[in-house]
Amino acid sequence: MTWWGKFIAPFTCGIAFNKFAGKKYKDAVKLLNRIIEIDPDGDRMEIIYSCLGRSYMALGEYDKALDEMEKAYSLFKNQDGKKDEAYLKENKEFLKAYSWLLYKKENNKLAKIIADKLLELEVR
């Protein structure tokens, strides 16, 4: 990453999350893709990919959403040690969206596995 990437990526991340939370999904997609371009190995990339996937999903671009959510899932699976409330909430929101998308794309077996993981988190 360039020297300016270390500065700009977190700033852009804050703006992207605000766009996502404000349901300005086209803007969020542009910014989240820019973050991936600037800092592909940054902290908590699973959340970046999750928000990007859910933004694509909200825009009806299900194939792109699935691509990004698969990336997020592979990273979330490796983050079991992170247990703070904000992280768990994001993980739950991601799993809800991912299981719905898998069901919509007729991958019922994996959708059930993801839904079961969500249930495990809900009990905690």
Secondary structure in CASP SS format (residue, H / E / C, confidence):
PFRMAT SS
TARGET T0000
AUTHOR 0000-0000-0000
METHOD secondary structure of the structure
MODEL  1
M C 1.00
T C 1.00
W H 1.00
W H 1.00
G H 1.00
K H 1.00
F H 1.00
I H 1.00
A H 1.00
P H 1.00
F H 1.00
T H 1.00
C H 1.00
G H 1.00
I H 1.00
A H 1.00
F H 1.00
N H 1.00
K H 1.00
F H 1.00
A H 1.00
G C 1.00
K C 1.00
K C 1.00
Y H 1.00
K H 1.00
D H 1.00
A H 1.00
V H 1.00
K H 1.00
L H 1.00
L H 1.00
N H 1.00
R H 1.00
I H 1.00
I H 1.00
E H 1.00
I H 1.00
D C 1.00
P C 1.00
D C 1.00
G C 1.00
D C 1.00
R C 1.00
M H 1.00
E H 1.00
I H 1.00
I H 1.00
Y H 1.00
S H 1.00
C H 1.00
L H 1.00
G H 1.00
R H 1.00
S H 1.00
Y H 1.00
M H 1.00
A H 1.00
L C 1.00
G C 1.00
E C 1.00
Y H 1.00
D H 1.00
K H 1.00
A H 1.00
L H 1.00
D H 1.00
E H 1.00
M H 1.00
E H 1.00
K H 1.00
A H 1.00
Y H 1.00
S H 1.00
L H 1.00
F H 1.00
K H 1.00
N C 1.00
Q C 1.00
D C 1.00
G C 1.00
K C 1.00
K C 1.00
D C 1.00
E H 1.00
A H 1.00
Y H 1.00
L H 1.00
K H 1.00
E H 1.00
N H 1.00
K H 1.00
E H 1.00
F H 1.00
L H 1.00
K H 1.00
A H 1.00
Y H 1.00
S H 1.00
W H 1.00
L H 1.00
L H 1.00
Y H 1.00
K H 1.00
K C 1.00
E C 1.00
N C 1.00
N H 1.00
K H 1.00
L H 1.00
A H 1.00
K H 1.00
I H 1.00
I H 1.00
A H 1.00
D H 1.00
K H 1.00
L H 1.00
L H 1.00
E H 1.00
L H 1.00
E H 1.00
V H 1.00
R C 1.00
END
